[in-house]
């Protein structure tokens, strides 16, 4: 595998990790908001 290919693969993995991290963060905030709303009731 050439260094260019390795760099491309690492770049793809990094962008995918950022997307997965963003989705996880979104769900954490969502559950937090739902919990706060339920406690308010």
C-alpha positions in Angstrom: 0.0 0.0 0.0 1.4 3.4 -0.9 1.7 6.3 1.6 -1.0 8.2 -0.4 -3.5 5.3 0.0 -2.7 5.1 3.8 -3.3 8.9 4.1 -6.6 8.6 2.2 -7.8 5.7 4.4 -6.8 7.6 7.6 -8.7 10.7 6.4 -11.8 8.6 5.7 -11.6 6.9 9.1 -11.2 10.3 10.8 -14.2 11.8 9.0 -16.3 8.7 9.8 -15.3 8.8 13.5 -16.3 12.5 13.6 -19.7 11.6 12.2 -20.2 8.7 14.7 -19.1 10.9 17.5 -21.5 13.6 16.4 -24.4 11.2 16.3 -23.5 9.8 19.8 -23.3 13.4 21.1 -26.7 14.2 19.6 -28.3 11.1 21.3 -26.8 12.0 24.7 -28.2 15.6 24.4 -31.6 14.2 23.3 -31.8 11.8 26.2 -30.7 14.5 28.6 -33.4 16.9 27.3 -36.1 14.1 27.5 -35.1 13.4 31.1 -35.3 17.1 32.0 -38.7 17.4 30.4 -40.0 14.3 32.2 -38.8 15.6 35.6 -40.6 18.8 35.0 -43.9 17.0 34.8 
